[in-house]
Amino acid sequence: MFLGASLAILVTMCLAILRAVLGPSVYDRILAANMFGTKTVLFLAVLSFLSGRPDFLDLALAYALINFVSVIAVLQFVERRARNRSKEDQASDAVKEGAQ
């Protein structure tokens, strides 16, 4: 049963990587990267039970925290970049209107 679960998780991880590469928008790619991180945590947990080594669960928890913090950081970066671009577009529009 654990082997079947780990194979299903690996297939889902491959699909997440495919979505991250082919995603039409930045947000789709970020969501796919987050999903890949979550599936990695699940895979580590299943691998921990499969091998009988509970120390993998500590690694899974650490990876989950790193995944969460990194996704929040990337989303803030994308939001700030979009906000700065809109301010630059407004400033350039104002300059164009002033020149006419």
C-alpha positions in Angstrom: 0.0 0.0 0.0 2.8 2.4 0.8 4.5 1.5 -2.5 1.3 2.4 -4.4 0.9 5.6 -2.5 4.5 6.6 -3.2 4.1 5.9 -6.9 0.9 8.0 -7.1 2.8 10.8 -5.3 5.7 10.6 -7.8 3.2 10.8 -10.7 1.6 13.9 -9.1 5.0 15.4 -8.6 5.8 14.9 -12.3 2.6 16.6 -13.2 3.4 19.5 -10.9 6.8 20.0 -12.6 5.1 19.9 -16.0 2.6 22.6 -14.9 5.5 24.7 -13.4 7.3 24.6 -16.8 4.3 25.1 -19.0 2.2 27.3 -16.8 0.6 30.2 -18.6 1.0 32.7 -15.8 3.5 33.3 -13.0 0.8 32.5 -10.4 0.2 29.0 -12.0 4.0 28.4 -11.8 4.2 29.4 -8.2 1.2 27.2 -7.3 2.8 24.3 -9.1 6.0 24.8 -7.2 4.0 24.9 -3.9 2.2 21.7 -4.9 5.5 20.1 -5.7 6.8 21.0 -2.3 3.7 19.6 -0.6 4.0 16.4 -2.5 7.7 16.1 -1.5 6.7 16.4 2.1 4.1 13.6 1.6 6.6 11.5 -0.3 9.1 11.9 2.6 6.4 10.9 5.1 5.5 7.8 3.1 9.1 6.9 2.6 9.6 7.3 6.4 6.9 4.8 7.1 8.0 2.5 4.3 11.6 2.3 5.5 10.8 2.3 9.2 12.9 5.4 9.9 10.9 8.1 11.7 13.8 10.6 11.3 12.6 11.4 7.8 9.5 13.0 9.3 11.8 15.7 10.8 13.1 16.4 7.4 9.6 16.5 6.0 8.5 19.1 8.6 11.6 21.2 7.9 11.0 21.1 4.2 7.3 22.0 4.7 8.3 25.1 6.6 10.9 26.1 4.0 8.4 25.5 1.2 5.8 27.7 3.0 8.2 30.6 3.7 9.6 30.5 0.2 6.2 30.6 -1.5 5.2 33.6 0.6 8.5 35.4 -0.3 8.1 34.8 -4.0 4.5 36.0 -4.0 5.5 39.2 -2.2 8.3 39.7 -4.7 5.9 39.3 -7.7 3.3 41.6 -6.1 5.8 44.3 -5.5 7.2 44.0 -9.0 3.7 44.3 -10.4 3.0 47.3 -8.2 6.2 49.1 -9.3 5.5 48.4 -12.9 2.0 49.9 -12.7 3.5 53.0 -11.0 6.1 53.3 -13.8 3.3 52.9 -16.4 1.3 55.7 -14.7 4.3 58.0 -14.6 5.1 57.4 -18.3 1.5 58.0 -19.2 1.5 61.3 -17.3 4.7 62.3 -19.2 3.2 61.5 -22.5 0.0 63.5 -21.7 2.1 66.4 -20.6 4.1 66.4 -23.9 0.9 66.6 -26.0 
